[in-house]
Amino acid sequence: MGGAVRILRLDLTAKDLRAAAGREKDGSAARRMLALAMVLDGMDRKSAAESCGMDRQTLRDWVHRYNAEGLDGLHDLKTPGPTPKLTAEQQAELAKLVEAGPDPARHGVVRWRRVDLRDELQRRFGVALHERSVGKVLAKLGYRRLSVRPRHPQADEEAQEAFKKNFAATVAAQLPDRAKDKPIEIWFQDEARIGQQGTLTRVWAKRGTRPRAPRDQRYEWAYIFGAVCPQRRATAALVLPAADTDAMSMHLAEIGRRVAPGAHAALVIDGAGYHVAARLSVPSNITLVRLPPYAPELNPVENVWEYLRGNKLAITVFESYDDIVDKSCAAWRFFADDPERVASITSRTWATVIP
């Protein structure tokens, strides 16, 4: 055992060390600070060490660290851990590989599995990893397994980005003269078919089991025509037996009644045939703004349908058409009666109200 080592640092007194120990979240470091404070108060090294749960030699080692580094030296050093098998450059290439997705003709799969990426890493870099290790690397890079959103093969992403970027100007250009000096509300509209041949959803179940749920196999349905104004947290909806021009005209009339008095609504809709029919009846306080083709992801009402199917309308057996109507109305009220939920699901930063 080596001889005693003096505490050479005198920038902190015993009182200062005790105060630092009281603020310290690391219990081991706090005990070392208290042991040094006892030594500075004149206690012998052996007693100071034992009172703080260490032997005299260990205290001597911590004195060395304290002399060299101050309070920071009283913390345990973090071990660097094993060297990653994939270099930073290889991890970056893995990220690009995940973003690009597999080539079905070349890789034989339509989505990456960990085992596929394991084999590709072995082929590209000669690095052998277990598929669980591949999963850990992906998690470190910020990747998770997520449900994909559908995208129409003819969707034009540049047109969609241009629509968002120029949204305010697009709306302003389409407003009639009678709306120029009025407050402008941005509304979104869409419709969804609800009924038998319903949908399933995710549920909590034990790992390895296949939970079962009822699914109707009959063919009655109705349509929810829904519209939202995210800024006002306002909604307008009808449940109708068909989706056609007459039904759309009825919904437009309902939306017109929900627009604030003295305001004008810019109603964002898709290009469905009955949305653009010549005989469509559009109220005077509404201007229709059409989305780019094949761009449902720009319409937040699509997210409302997803929310309602996942929380109110999935795993449901409808006994009759009237039952479909009743449950569809109840589901919409469940959504519309919570203004914060309306704003949370449907607000879009690019859809700004025109001054």
Long-range contacts (C-beta under 8 A, 24 or more apart in sequence): 1-56, 1-57, 2-57, 2-60, 4-45, 4-60, 5-60, 5-63, 5-64, 5-67, 6-63, 7-36, 7-39, 7-40, 7-63, 7-66, 7-67, 8-67, 9-66, 9-67, 9-70, 11-70, 12-70, 12-71, 13-40, 14-38, 14-40, 14-41, 20-71, 26-75, 26-76, 28-75, 28-76, 29-71, 29-74, 29-75, 29-76, 32-59, 32-62, 32-66, 32-74, 33-71, 33-74, 35-59, 35-62, 36-62, 36-63, 36-66, 36-74, 39-63, 84-137, 85-127, 85-128, 85-129, 85-133, 86-121, 86-125, 86-127, 86-129, 86-137, 90-121, 90-125, 90-127, 91-137, 91-140, 91-141, 93-124, 94-121, 94-137, 94-138, 94-141, 95-141, 95-143, 98-138, 98-141, 98-143, 114-138, 149-297, 150-296, 151-297, 152-294, 152-296, 154-293, 154-294, 155-293, 155-294, 155-295, 156-292, 156-293, 156-294, 156-295, 159-292, 159-293, 159-295, 160-292, 160-295, 160-297, 160-298, 163-291, 163-292, 163-295, 163-298, 164-298, 164-350, 165-350, 167-350, 167-351, 167-352, 168-352, 168-354, 170-289, 171-266, 171-287, 171-289, 171-354, 172-354, 174-266, 174-287, 174-289, 175-264, 175-266, 175-287, 175-354, 176-287, 178-264, 178-284, 179-264, 179-285, 179-287, 182-262, 182-263, 182-264, 183-260, 183-262, 183-263, 183-264, 183-353, 184-263, 184-264, 184-265, 184-266, 184-353, 184-354, 184-355, 185-229, 185-231, 185-232, 185-234, 185-259, 185-260, 185-263, 185-264, 185-265, 185-266, 185-353, 186-229, 186-230, 186-231, 186-265, 186-266, 186-268, 186-351, 186-352, 186-353, 187-227, 187-228, 187-229, 187-236, 187-255, 187-259, 187-265, 187-266, 187-267, 187-268, 187-286, 188-227, 188-228, 188-230, 188-267, 188-268, 188-269, 188-299, 188-300, 188-301, 188-346, 188-351, 189-225, 189-226, 189-227, 189-251, 189-255, 189-267, 189-268, 189-269, 189-301, 190-226, 190-227, 190-269, 190-270, 190-296, 190-299, 190-301, 190-302, 190-304, 190-305, 191-223, 191-224, 191-225, 191-226, 191-243, 191-247, 191-251, 192-223, 192-224, 192-226, 192-305, 192-308, 193-221, 193-222, 193-223, 193-243, 194-221, 194-222, 194-223, 194-224, 194-239, 194-313, 194-324, 194-327, 194-328, 194-331, 195-219, 195-220, 195-221, 195-222, 195-318, 195-321, 195-324, 196-220, 196-221, 196-318, 196-324, 197-221, 198-313, 198-314, 198-315, 198-316, 198-317, 198-318, 199-309, 199-313, 199-314, 200-314, 200-315, 201-309, 201-310, 201-314, 201-315, 202-310, 203-315, 213-315, 214-315, 214-316, 214-317, 215-315, 215-317, 216-316, 216-317, 216-318, 218-318, 220-318, 220-320, 220-321, 220-324, 221-324, 222-321, 222-324, 222-325, 222-328, 223-247, 224-305, 224-328, 224-331, 224-332, 225-250, 225-251, 225-254, 226-301, 226-304, 226-305, 226-332, 227-251, 227-254, 227-255, 227-258, 227-267, 227-301, 228-300, 228-301, 228-304, 228-342, 228-346, 229-258, 229-259, 229-265, 230-300, 230-342, 230-343, 230-346, 230-347, 230-348, 230-351, 231-347, 231-353, 232-260, 233-339, 233-340, 233-342, 233-343, 234-258, 234-260, 234-342, 235-332, 235-335, 235-336, 235-342, 237-332, 237-336, 239-325, 239-328, 239-329, 239-332, 241-321, 243-272, 243-274, 244-274, 245-274, 245-277, 245-279, 245-280, 247-274, 248-274, 248-275, 248-277, 248-280, 249-280, 249-281, 252-280, 252-281, 252-282, 252-283, 252-286, 253-281, 253-283, 255-283, 255-286, 256-283, 256-284, 256-285, 256-286, 259-285, 259-286, 266-354, 268-298, 268-299, 268-351, 270-295, 270-296, 270-299, 300-345, 300-346, 300-347, 300-348, 301-346, 303-345, 303-346, 304-335, 304-345, 304-346, 307-335, 307-345, 308-332, 308-334, 308-335
